[in-house]
């Protein structure tokens, strides 16, 4: 009885440690979507157009993407606690710099620092789960992380939009930075589980990763799979995380809070859909079919969103929610990675794939900003003409176009190698 009680307490404590670490992932996702809630304010303060706003926001993705491979090595060697504490501190400092009233350069550096710190979040929290939770609960923890990240985005869209509208953009960023302080303190307080890694093993790890990375670079199918994952992530990276709120304000003449709440419905769809897709795919073992079907429905939903002007905000929110649910097939991209490479290369291949997916945010946030650059002045005041609103909608056709290209790429897998398609 005593042994069972101790095991139960250890399990509860393990979940508590995991929850503290996972709160950092939710926090970094809140910081990721922050610029979308203050688009006109950033443009007016720094005297920039939409192209430069895209550059500013997407600076987050530069360090986030490039750090994916080094982060894995560092966490394996130093352990997750120290690096998560360091990462949280970096995000807080980066957020304060991002709130700069007079310097675009400081704001840009701040955004890069936020991306750098955020790069440790997902892998670090997974490592915490491995250290503190039973092996049979790891899948539950992984799904919980994804959902918690989306909930961080939902909270950000609603609360940050409200704060920006009532207290100004500068106070909004300052408060978002301060949210990280209790998380920083809590991470310091969690126990540290020591991971012994001799220097010789560290050198061998780096050497094996570089060798594996070179082999990954030479695999065309892995490149195609990563590009497909990048394209299927655009509804989040380009729309929900930056341009979605300003788009809904322009097309539906919504205030900032209402537009932010509508985008939150898309994120809620992703949060609910991710575990459902995982369960369906896991039970049927038809990962590729679920991915194709979900992407096809996401394509249809995106076309409906762009071609139908909903008479009710409730209908719009429901459509965004359904779109978010269908987009979650994208999480199965990593399952295909597992089928494409030998076991010894899986970690490197997944890091490479995630790197390309996140680089998509850098490319497409900037691309949309460039395409709507001539509307910069109108976006600052939310006074677009009907012609400009129509053009904004046409720019957003990048989303169904990207999903269509991804479906074409995934079709290549079907005709090239059915052993990849029908995962058993």
C-alpha positions, 0 to 999 in steps of 0.5 A, a space after each residue: 500500500 505504501 509503495 502504491 501511494 509513493 508511486 501515485 505521489 511520484 506520478 502526480 509530482 511528475 505531471 506537475 513538473 511537466 505542466 510547469 514546463 508545458 506552460 512555457 510552450 503556451 507562453 512562447 506561442 502567445 509571444 509568437 502570435 503577438 504581432 498579429 494583434 497590433 499590426 497597425 500600431 507597429 506600422 505607425 510606431 516604426 513608420 514601416 509598410 506591410 513588407 517590413 512588418 512581415 520582416 519584423 514578425 518573421 524574424 522570430 522564425 529565423 532563429 527558431 528554425 535554425 536552432 532546431 538541430 543544435 537545441 536537440 544536441 544541447 538538451 541531450 547534453 545539458 538536460 532540459 531544466 537549465 536550458 528551459 530556464 535560460 530560454 524563458 529568460 531570453 523570451 522575456 528580455 526579447 519581449 521587452 526589446 520588442 516593445 521599443 518605442 523608437 527603434 526598429 532595430 531593437 524591436 527586430 533584435 527582440 523578435 530574434 531573441 524571442 524566436 531563439 528562446 522559443 526554439 527550446 520549448 517543444 523539444 525541452 518539454 518533451 524531454 521533461 516528459 521523458 524524464 518525469 512521466 512513465 513511458 506509457 503516458 508520453 503520447 498523452 503528454 505530447 498531445 497535451 503540449 500541442 493542445 496547450 500551445 494552441 490554447 496559448 494562442 487562443 488566450 493571446 488572440 483574445 486577451 492581447 487584442 483586448 489589451 491593445 484596444 484598451 491600453 495600447 500596444 506598448 503596454 500589451 507587449 510589456 504585460 506579455 513579457 511579464 507573464 513569463 516571470 512567474 513561469 521563469 521562477 517556477 522553472 527554477 524551482 523544479 528539481 533537476 534530474 542530472 544527465 551524465 554526458 561525457 565530453 567524448 560522447 558529446 563530440 560523437 553526438 555532434 559528429 553523428 548528427 552532422 553525418 546524419 544531416 548530410 545523408 538527410 540532405 541527399 534524400 529527395 523524398 524527405 525534402 518533398 515531405 518537409 515542403 508539404 508540411 511547410 505548405 500545410 502549416 501556412 494557415 497557421 504561420 501566415 494567417 493565424 499568426 500574423 495577417 488573419 486579424 487584420 484581414 478579418 478587420 478589413 473584410 468584415 469591418 470588425 474591431 480588433 477584439 472581435 477579429 482576434 476572437 474569430 482567429 481564436 476559433 481557428 486555433 481552437 479547431 486545431 487544439 481539438 482536432 490534433 488529438 482527434 486526428 492522432 487517435 483516428 490515425 493511430 487506431 486505423 493505422 492509415 496515416 497517409 489516408 487521414 492526412 490526404 483526406 484532412 488536407 482535401 477538406 482543409 482545401 475546400 474549407 479555405 475556398 469557402 472562407 474566401 468565397 463566402 461573405 458570412 452574414 453572421 460572425 457566428 457562422 464565420 467563427 464556426 467556419 474558421 473552427 472547422 477549417 482549423 480542425 481539418 488543418 490538423 492533418 498536418 501533424 501526421 507529416 512526422 509519421 511519414 518522416 518515420 517511414 522514410 528514414 532508418 531508425 538511427 536518422 529519425 531524430 535528425 530527419 524530424 529536426 530537419 523537417 521541423 526546420 523547413 516547416 518553420 522557415 515557411 513562416 519566415 517566407 510566407 509572412 514576408 511574402 504576404 506583407 510584400 503583396 499587400 504593401 501598397 495598402 499599408 496606409 489603408 491598413 493602418 487606419 482600417 479604411 480599405 476600399 472595396 477594391 483593396 478588400 477584394 485584392 486582400 482576399 486574392 492574396 489570401 488565395 495563397 492558402 488554398 494554393 499552398 494546400 493544393 501544391 501540398 496535396 500534389 506532393 503527397 500524391 507523388 508518394 502514392 505513385 512512387 512508394 505505396 509502402 510509405 502510403 499504407 503505414 502498418 
